Amino acid sequence: MAAFIRSRIFVFQLVSKNSKIKIYRTIILPFVFSGCETWSLISRKERRLRVFENRVLRRIFGTKRDEVIGEWRKLLNEELNDLYSSPNIVGVIKLGRIK
């Protein structure tokens, strides 16, 4: 998973955010979800999956300029969730699990 985070495609400014999100949804998520129906999700694994998703989304959406201070800052997790507007990775895995 670390290779996806280090991928240069998410840093290129010539590639639109919509294209980066499509790449994330069509290539990266299916790779991560492979075999997830049989995983036992303990809290440690859930946390690592959320960290992975937030890192990728931070690479896609970049930084934000703070209006008050005027400096650039990382997006908060809540801001990432609002911008991405899709269910988080742990929720999708729990929905697709074999019952």
C-alpha positions as CSV (number, residue, x, y, z in Angstrom):
1,M,0.0,0.0,0.0
2,A,2.9,2.3,0.6
3,A,3.7,2.3,-3.1
4,F,0.4,3.8,-3.9
5,I,0.9,6.6,-1.4
6,R,4.3,7.4,-2.9
7,S,2.9,7.3,-6.4
8,R,3.8,10.5,-8.4
9,I,0.5,10.5,-10.2
10,F,-1.2,12.1,-7.2
11,V,1.3,15.0,-7.1
12,F,1.1,16.1,-10.7
13,Q,-0.8,19.3,-11.0
14,L,-1.6,18.6,-14.7
15,V,-3.8,15.7,-13.7
16,S,-7.2,16.9,-12.5
17,K,-8.6,16.0,-9.1
18,N,-11.5,14.2,-10.7
19,S,-9.0,12.0,-12.7
20,K,-7.0,11.3,-9.6
21,I,-10.2,10.2,-7.7
22,K,-11.2,8.0,-10.6
23,I,-7.7,6.3,-10.5
24,Y,-8.1,5.8,-6.8
25,R,-11.6,4.3,-7.1
26,T,-10.8,2.1,-10.1
27,I,-7.3,0.9,-9.5
28,I,-6.3,1.3,-5.9
29,L,-9.5,0.5,-4.0
30,P,-10.1,-2.8,-5.8
31,F,-6.5,-3.8,-5.1
32,V,-7.0,-3.0,-1.4
33,F,-10.4,-4.8,-1.3
34,S,-9.1,-8.0,-2.8
35,G,-10.0,-10.7,-0.3
36,C,-11.5,-8.3,2.2
37,E,-14.6,-10.4,2.6
38,T,-12.7,-12.9,4.8
39,W,-10.7,-10.4,6.8
40,S,-11.3,-10.1,10.5
41,L,-11.2,-6.3,11.1
42,I,-9.7,-5.6,14.4
43,S,-9.4,-2.0,15.5
44,R,-5.7,-1.9,14.6
45,K,-6.4,-2.9,11.0
46,E,-9.3,-0.5,10.8
47,R,-7.1,2.4,11.9
48,R,-4.4,1.4,9.4
49,L,-6.9,1.4,6.6
50,R,-8.3,4.8,7.6
51,V,-4.7,6.2,7.8
52,F,-4.0,4.8,4.3
53,E,-7.2,6.3,2.9
54,N,-6.5,9.7,4.5
55,R,-3.0,9.8,3.2
56,V,-4.1,9.1,-0.4
57,L,-6.8,11.6,-0.2
58,R,-4.4,14.2,1.2
59,R,-2.2,13.6,-1.8
60,I,-5.1,14.0,-4.1
61,F,-6.7,17.2,-2.6
62,G,-3.4,18.8,-1.5
63,T,-3.2,21.6,1.1
64,K,-5.6,24.4,1.9
65,R,-4.8,28.0,2.6
66,D,-6.0,29.1,6.1
67,E,-8.0,32.4,5.8
68,V,-7.2,33.6,9.3
69,I,-3.5,33.0,9.4
70,G,-2.8,33.0,5.7
71,E,-0.6,29.9,5.8
72,W,-0.9,26.6,4.0
73,R,-2.1,23.7,6.1
74,K,-3.0,20.0,5.7
75,L,-6.7,19.2,5.4
76,L,-8.4,17.7,8.5
77,N,-10.0,14.3,8.3
78,E,-13.5,15.8,8.4
79,E,-12.6,18.1,5.5
80,L,-11.3,15.1,3.5
81,N,-14.5,13.2,4.2
82,D,-16.6,16.2,3.0
83,L,-14.5,16.6,-0.2
84,Y,-14.4,12.9,-1.1
85,S,-18.1,12.4,-0.3
86,S,-18.0,8.6,-0.5
87,P,-18.2,6.0,2.2
88,N,-14.9,5.4,4.0
89,I,-12.9,2.4,3.3
90,V,-13.7,0.5,6.5
91,G,-17.5,1.0,6.0
92,V,-17.2,-0.4,2.4
93,I,-15.3,-3.5,3.7
94,K,-17.9,-4.1,6.4
95,L,-20.7,-3.9,3.9
96,G,-19.0,-6.4,1.6
97,R,-18.2,-8.9,4.2
98,I,-19.6,-12.4,3.9
99,K,-22.4,-12.9,6.5
